[in-house]
Amino acid sequence: MQNKYAVLSYQGLSGLYALGLSLWTGTIYLYMQQVGYSYGQINLFLALFWLVTCVAEIPSGFLADKFGALKMTFWSALFRGSGLLLVAIFDKHLVVLILSAILTALGDSLYSGTLTSWIVERTKNSELDQGKLFSHNYMLVSLVSFVGGYLEADQLGNIELRLPLISGAVILYVVGLVSLSLVRFDTAPKPPEPLRFTFERQIWQKKRPLLETLILFLPLTFITVGPYNQWQLYFQRGPEIKTGLILVGINLAGMLGAFAFNWSAKLSWKTEQLFLAHVVALCLSVWLLIYSSYYLEDLDKTEENKKRVRLFLVEVLQNHATEKFSEYVADDIISHQHEIADGSSAYQEYLQENNVEYDFIFKVIGHGNYVVAYSQALINSRAYAVFDIFRLQAGKIVERYAVTEPIPAKTELTNSGKF
């Protein structure tokens, strides 16, 4: 295979693979939430994904050397596409979620560095400037990610949230088929080197700086892992999907960050200074998420909204004045409780079918258009502690989150109880 065609194959496969990823990265957690997966289950998916990725990353280079980088690209696309289709096609089920996390993680690990190592081997004895090649390929992948990220969220996602997942899987399957057709141009397998294990008594002293750095990053990782992986759940509001432009902004910020790093390296910044700049940037992003008023409106109507919620809980859910339900709840209310579909009629049906009665409203707090109520409710004659989070608009509840927990019998309590 001539260098020209090897480069075109490398750039084509890299671009297609990037498109296959960008088509769903901005909406996958929105889809999971829509079909009923809880925040805890979504976090389980993330935890399994990163755990399997970490473990599978170790043998991925060995497998690429033994069987060929293009073959590993085929298996990567197959695993990752299949993981996406599992979530998109099958109904909500924990087993489906776990299998999807494992397959997508295996696909991610098998792809790591495979095409890069292949093109390096194909062009190492030529006059090709590999640095320029990788720079051009990075720009191509970034451009494809921009376009794909916008199309999947703001276009496909607004038609049907499962479409980005299915489209991404199809593109990844195409990548797999193309890479399989190029297997005859794969580099010759490398003979495996014998594994040698050595133990040094002074390993702690030699690796101490690295281990100390890793320990320093742990608290920061715990703080940023939520916003980093679930930003779409935070920024998405209402029925219209609007995360595409945000994804484009994130990719642009990533490019700016890469340029800033290269610029700081030319200034001969010390490692400590780079680390401090990284910490400041991450802490600033989390601070903006926490303290921004993105979600908050009607700050001057806080007391009025709290009063409306308390009246709804007392009159409708405690005193059973169901004829007043429509005075407080919008027809198109969005529900984030998996037992209840969107819409006021679904909310009313749930209340009636489960004999829901609010026995005691303990606390109502609010800020702007968000109000939180902490109550004791009877659901099918069993006592529950309930946290309701309401979003109001024009005096009506337009969105509701809920967390419920059974209240144990007094004989089982080890403290004063929930209230």
Stockholm file with secondary structure:
# STOCKHOLM 1.0

chainA/1-419         MQNKYAVLSYQGLSGLYALGLSLWTGTIYLYMQQVGYSYGQINLFLALFWLVTCVAEIPSGFLADKFGALKMTFWSALFRGSGLLLVAIFDKHLVVLILSAILTALGDSLYSGTLTSWIVERTKNSELDQGKLFSHNYMLVSLVSFVGGYLEADQLGNIELRLPLISGAVILYVVGLVSLSLVRFDTAPKPPEPLRFTFERQIWQKKRPLLETLILFLPLTFITVGPYNQWQLYFQRGPEIKTGLILVGINLAGMLGAFAFNWSAKLSWKTEQLFLAHVVALCLSVWLLIYSSYYLEDLDKTEENKKRVRLFLVEVLQNHATEKFSEYVADDIISHQHEIADGSSAYQEYLQENNVEYDFIFKVIGHGNYVVAYSQALINSRAYAVFDIFRLQAGKIVERYAVTEPIPAKTELTNSGKF
#=GR chainA/1-419 SS CCHHHHHHHHHHHHHHHHHHHHTTTTTHHHHHHHHTCCHHHHHHHHHHHHHHHHHHHHHHHHHHHHHCHHHHHHHHHHHHHHHHHHHHHSCSCHHHHHHHHHHHHHHHHHHTTHHHHHHHHHHTTSSCCHHHHHHHHHHHHHHHHHHHHHIIIIIIHHHCTTHHHHHHHHHHHHHHHHHHHTGGGSCCCCCCCCCCCCCCTTHHHHHHHHHHHHHHHHHHHHHHHHHHHHHHHHHCCSSSCCHHHHHHHHHHHHHHHHHHHHHHHHTTCCHHHHHHHHHHHHHHHHHHHHHCCSSCCCGGGHHHHHHHHHHIIIIIIITCCGGGHHHHEEEEEEECSTTSCSSHHHHHHHHHHTTCEEEEEEEEEEETTEEEEEEEEEETTEEEEEEEEEEEETTEEEEEEEEEEECCCGGGCSSSCCC
#=GC SS_cons         CCHHHHHHHHHHHHHHHHHHHHTTTTTHHHHHHHHTCCHHHHHHHHHHHHHHHHHHHHHHHHHHHHHCHHHHHHHHHHHHHHHHHHHHHSCSCHHHHHHHHHHHHHHHHHHTTHHHHHHHHHHTTSSCCHHHHHHHHHHHHHHHHHHHHHIIIIIIHHHCTTHHHHHHHHHHHHHHHHHHHTGGGSCCCCCCCCCCCCCCTTHHHHHHHHHHHHHHHHHHHHHHHHHHHHHHHHHCCSSSCCHHHHHHHHHHHHHHHHHHHHHHHHTTCCHHHHHHHHHHHHHHHHHHHHHCCSSCCCGGGHHHHHHHHHHIIIIIIITCCGGGHHHHEEEEEEECSTTSCSSHHHHHHHHHHTTCEEEEEEEEEEETTEEEEEEEEEETTEEEEEEEEEEEETTEEEEEEEEEEECCCGGGCSSSCCC
//
